[in-house]
Amino acid sequence: MDPKLGRVAASLLAVLLLLDGGMFSSPSPPPAPLEKVFQYIDLHQDEFVQMLKEWVAIESDSVQPMPHFRQELFRMMAVAVDMLQRLGAHVASVDMGSQQLPDGQSLPIPPVILAELGNDPTKATVCFYGHLDVQPADRADGWLTDPYMLTEVDGKLYGRGATDNKGPVLAWINAVSAFRALEQDLPVNIKFIIEGMEEAGSVALEELMEKEKDRFFSGVDYIVISDNLWISQRKPAITYGTRGNSYFTVEVKCRDQDFHSGTFGGILHESMADLVALLGSLVDSSGHILVPGIYDEVAPVTEEEINTYKAIDLDLEEYRNSSQVAKFLFDTKEEILMHLWRYPSLSIHGIEGAFDEPGAKTVIPGRVIGKFSIRLVPHMNVSMVEKQVTRHLEDVFSKRNSSNKMVVSMALGLHPWIANINNTQYIAAKRAIRTVFGTDPDMIRDGSTIPIAKMFQEIVHKSVVMIPLGAVDDGEHSQNEKINRWNYIEGTKVFAAFFFEMAQLH
């Protein structure tokens, strides 16, 4: 059998397996302009996988501040520029300057790609954001394969960046290339903003967006991000909200040096005891945050919202087993989703300065720093949360009558993001997903923080939609990250259908 036809047969088999599960109805035949595009994507899927293999092979790690990885990042961005130019895009590679690190060294920031395809004033202009940097990965960390060698096993494409975010960026480019190869007119004008520092906090990106809001972004009508996952292994999703994040440190200091517990134990206020009491005052055993006033500004629950949770495909037993958790705090799907997405949560992350090595060291730390964060939801305000947390910890500390010094600091403050799911691009995305998968998507939020969405909303003042391609078990940031071939190829079709639906609705 021809290898390409074999891959098409495998793709069709995957669809049949899903249909057999009773979740999806059979997709309707795509509109005529899309039929040839879909056929092209199926017949060229091996080429698309090979492109992903070449991209994964570039060790574009932005987290580890080492010259080798920065060189790889620059190479990654150059490869993307070349691919976009070959599609006929007008591409600008914007110099982002240098990054000053705490140890005094300076490293160059990889350029941000601003690319444009088409400028027809009668068409909608859709801007896609993606990033090509990745989290650190090493075979010794527990990978079953070389993280920088894309390896296919049972239809799963393993490799660092496969799902976060090289696969989705390529899927968007592949969708464009299908129209180009067939000499079909693109249904929409397309713009790309692609960066190489997302995993390191999108260094200098906000300043660039401010500069370009009246230039590159001036003609943009809609913004699409594909940098997250479905909540299911099988059912597609559209994401319309994310939580924000306030990250705190609380330092308790007696002196700079540690103490011997035999010499000083029992005669002083121990900094660790103070800190444990402070951290223990933040949240109870049911996950309820104990900071006074913290829930006052949380958006009220609507009936429409509750119905959205009811419609979501989530097998609680499968979710618990895959998470390797004995028991969640809540028993129903709706409660779990609401506490993941629309209620704040407080997590304690660690203690700096404490003895944490194996063995029995009888030390009293002289200075310790506790670290915790609060995931924020609409309509919580970052500065108000900072005041509430600081006031609470000061009150708790004062009641201990400790002679130690306490300092509370908010190290990070990122706002939550939520969109109107009735906007045009959400309707278009739903239609595109139904065309490809034969089902309506889960409408989900993301419990983590994706700052770029709020940044676009506040700077560019345009609606943002997140169209994830990866399945819930893709393992972004962890060992054995993967994207299913089926998700990658069918996701490419979703983007092609999205272009078509945007043209119909605009």
PyMOL commands that set and color helices and strands:
alter all, ss='L'
color gray80, all
select helices_A, chain A and resi 3-20+32-43+45-56+67-86+139-141+162-181+198-200+205-212+261-264+271-280+303-311+316-323+333-341+382-399+424-437+451-459+485-505
alter helices_A, ss='H'
color red, helices_A
select strands_A, chain A and resi 90-94+98-100+106-108+112-117+125-131+151-153+156-158+189-195+222-225+237-242+244-253+259-260+345-352+363-364+367-376+405-414+417-418+442-446+463-466+482-484
alter strands_A, ss='S'
color yellow, strands_A
deselect
rebuild
show_as cartoon
